[in-house]
Amino acid sequence: MEQDNCQTLERAHVEFKKRNFKQAEELYTTFLDSCLQTRHCDASDLATAFNNRGQIKYFRVDFREAIEDYTAAIEANSHFEVPFYNRGLIRYRLGFFQDAEMDFKRALELNPNFEDAKVSLQQTLLDQEHMINRGY
């Protein structure tokens, strides 16, 4: 069973890299379902699978489900900066600047060299300031 899970995860990663998102999403879901049933999966693998499935949902502009997957990735491995950044991007796009700010800051606490998170945090703070100055 554990070997099957590893193979499923590897196949999901391959499909994801080839941008075969429908197939990748199905494989990530199969992997995650199996992990949640057996509870014998590495936290890092679990977090990566949730994060990547969240990316697929983000590409589909299914923000609510993407946020759920990013949050599950964070719960699986709270030291993985990428899902904080990804969730922050959605929160920023939806105008939830304080939540986005918290996510970007957490990503930078975990990885101070995360350049995209630095840029996104700066933009979030600027937009938040503009919104306050306009009285929103």
N, C-alpha and C positions, 0 to 999 in steps of 0.2 A: 504494500500500500504506500509506504513512504517513498519507495523508488518511483512509483507511478506519479505521485505528487511532484517529485523533482522533475520528472520528464514533462509533466503538464506545464509546470512553471517555465521551464526552458522553452518549450514550444510557444507559450504565450509571449515570452520575450522576443523570440524570433519573429513572430507575426506582428508584434508591436513595432519592431524596428523596420519591418517591411511595409509598415503603414496599412496592414490588413487588419483594421481596427475591429471589424465585426467578429472575425475569428479570434483575435487576441482577447476581446472582451469575454467571449464565451469560455475560452481557456482559463482566463483569470478567475472567472466566476466558478468554474469547476474546481480549480485549485482552492479558492477561498472556502467554498462549501465543504470540501473535504477537510480542510484544516479546522474549520469551526466544529465539525463533527468529531474528529479524532483528537483535537487539541494537541497534536504532535507536530507543530510546524515552528520553524525558527521565526522569531519576532521580526527579524530583518526581512525575511522572505515575505512574510505576511504584510508588513508595511509597504514593501515595494509593490506587491500585487495590488493592494488597495490604491496606492498612489497612481500606478499606471492605469488601472481601470478608471480612476477618477479623471485622468488626463483624457481618456477616450470620451468620457461623458462631457468634459469641458469642450472638446473639439466639436461635439454635437450641440453645444450650447444648452446642455441640460445641467444648469448650475446647481440646482438643489441636490441632485443625486451626486454630482461631483463633490460638493462640499461634504456630503455624508461619507463618501469614500476617503476623502482627505482626512476627515476627522477620525475615521476608523484607522487609517494609517498612523496617525499621531498617537492614538490609543495603543496601537500595537508596538510602536517604538517612538517614544517621546524625544529621542535624541536624533531623529532623522529630520533634517532641516527642510527638505524639499516639499513635503506636504504642507508645512506651515506657509512657505512661499506661495505654493499653488492656491491654497485656500485664501490667502491674502489677496491674490490677484482677482479672484471672483468677488470677494467682499469689496475691493476697490471698485471694480466695474459696476457693482450694484449700488455704490455710493455709501457703503458702510465703512467710512474712513477710519473711525476709531478701532473697529475690529480688524481692519486691514493693517493698520499701524501696529497693533499688538502682534499679529502674525508675522509681519516683516521683521519686527524687533526680535521676536523669538528665533526666527531663522538666523538672524545675524548673531544672536547670543551663541547659537550652536556652531555657526561657521562665520566668523568675522570677515572672511574673504569672499563672501557670496555677493559678487558684484551686482547681479540682477536684483537681489533683495535690497541692496543699498540704494540703487536707482529708484526702485519702486517705493521705498520708504520716503525718499526725498520728494517724489512726485505726490505721494499721498499727503504728506504734510503741507505741501504747497496748495494742493486742491482743497484741503480742509481749511486752510487759512483763507483762501479766496471765498469759500462758501460762507465762512463766518463773517468776513468783511462785507459780503453782499446781504447779510441779514437772514440767511436761510437756517 
